[in-house]
Amino acid sequence: APTAPKIIRNNTARAECDRALDAARRGDAAAALGEVHRTAGLVAREAGDFAAAEERFAEAEAIALQRQDRLLLAETLREVAERRRRQGRNRDVL
């Protein structure tokens, strides 16, 4: 079970990601928005919230494809693979 300090850090990280998402949307910063979605996916995955991680990674992937940002796409797909590995979905990782 997660410890109280870990839960607090995770909640803080999620709140910071939400603030960064709001700022990126207000500033029309698509590149930053994709990276923030990827980071929010990481935070969700580390908290064991695989459904939220999947949603955030899907947003990051869509932005990467739209912007033709190969680095963001590669980093996002690597994180998706790690999420699947942690879920025991090893066949999906390949």
Contacts in CASP RR format, 6 or more apart in sequence:
PFRMAT RR
TARGET T0000
AUTHOR 0000-0000-0000
METHOD contacts of the structure
MODEL  1
APTAPKIIRNNTARAECDRALDAARRGDAAAALGEVHRTAGLVAREAGDF
AAAEERFAEAEAIALQRQDRLLLAETLREVAERRRRQGRNRDVL
2 10 0 8 1.000
2 47 0 8 1.000
10 43 0 8 1.000
10 46 0 8 1.000
10 47 0 8 1.000
13 43 0 8 1.000
14 40 0 8 1.000
14 43 0 8 1.000
14 44 0 8 1.000
14 47 0 8 1.000
17 36 0 8 1.000
17 39 0 8 1.000
17 40 0 8 1.000
17 43 0 8 1.000
18 40 0 8 1.000
20 32 0 8 1.000
20 36 0 8 1.000
20 39 0 8 1.000
21 33 0 8 1.000
21 36 0 8 1.000
21 37 0 8 1.000
21 40 0 8 1.000
23 29 0 8 1.000
23 32 0 8 1.000
24 30 0 8 1.000
24 32 0 8 1.000
24 33 0 8 1.000
24 34 0 8 1.000
24 36 0 8 1.000
25 33 0 8 1.000
30 63 0 8 1.000
30 66 0 8 1.000
30 67 0 8 1.000
31 67 0 8 1.000
31 69 0 8 1.000
31 72 0 8 1.000
33 63 0 8 1.000
34 59 0 8 1.000
34 60 0 8 1.000
34 63 0 8 1.000
34 64 0 8 1.000
34 69 0 8 1.000
34 72 0 8 1.000
35 60 0 8 1.000
35 72 0 8 1.000
37 56 0 8 1.000
37 57 0 8 1.000
37 59 0 8 1.000
37 60 0 8 1.000
37 63 0 8 1.000
38 56 0 8 1.000
38 57 0 8 1.000
38 60 0 8 1.000
38 72 0 8 1.000
38 75 0 8 1.000
38 76 0 8 1.000
38 79 0 8 1.000
40 52 0 8 1.000
40 56 0 8 1.000
41 52 0 8 1.000
41 53 0 8 1.000
41 56 0 8 1.000
41 57 0 8 1.000
41 60 0 8 1.000
41 79 0 8 1.000
42 53 0 8 1.000
42 79 0 8 1.000
44 50 0 8 1.000
44 52 0 8 1.000
44 53 0 8 1.000
44 56 0 8 1.000
45 53 0 8 1.000
45 79 0 8 1.000
45 82 0 8 1.000
45 83 0 8 1.000
45 86 0 8 1.000
48 86 0 8 1.000
50 83 0 8 1.000
50 86 0 8 1.000
50 87 0 8 1.000
53 79 0 8 1.000
53 83 0 8 1.000
54 80 0 8 1.000
54 83 0 8 1.000
57 76 0 8 1.000
57 79 0 8 1.000
57 80 0 8 1.000
57 83 0 8 1.000
60 72 0 8 1.000
60 76 0 8 1.000
61 73 0 8 1.000
61 76 0 8 1.000
61 77 0 8 1.000
61 80 0 8 1.000
63 69 0 8 1.000
63 72 0 8 1.000
64 70 0 8 1.000
64 72 0 8 1.000
64 73 0 8 1.000
64 76 0 8 1.000
65 73 0 8 1.000
81 93 0 8 1.000
84 90 0 8 1.000
84 92 0 8 1.000
84 93 0 8 1.000
85 93 0 8 1.000
END
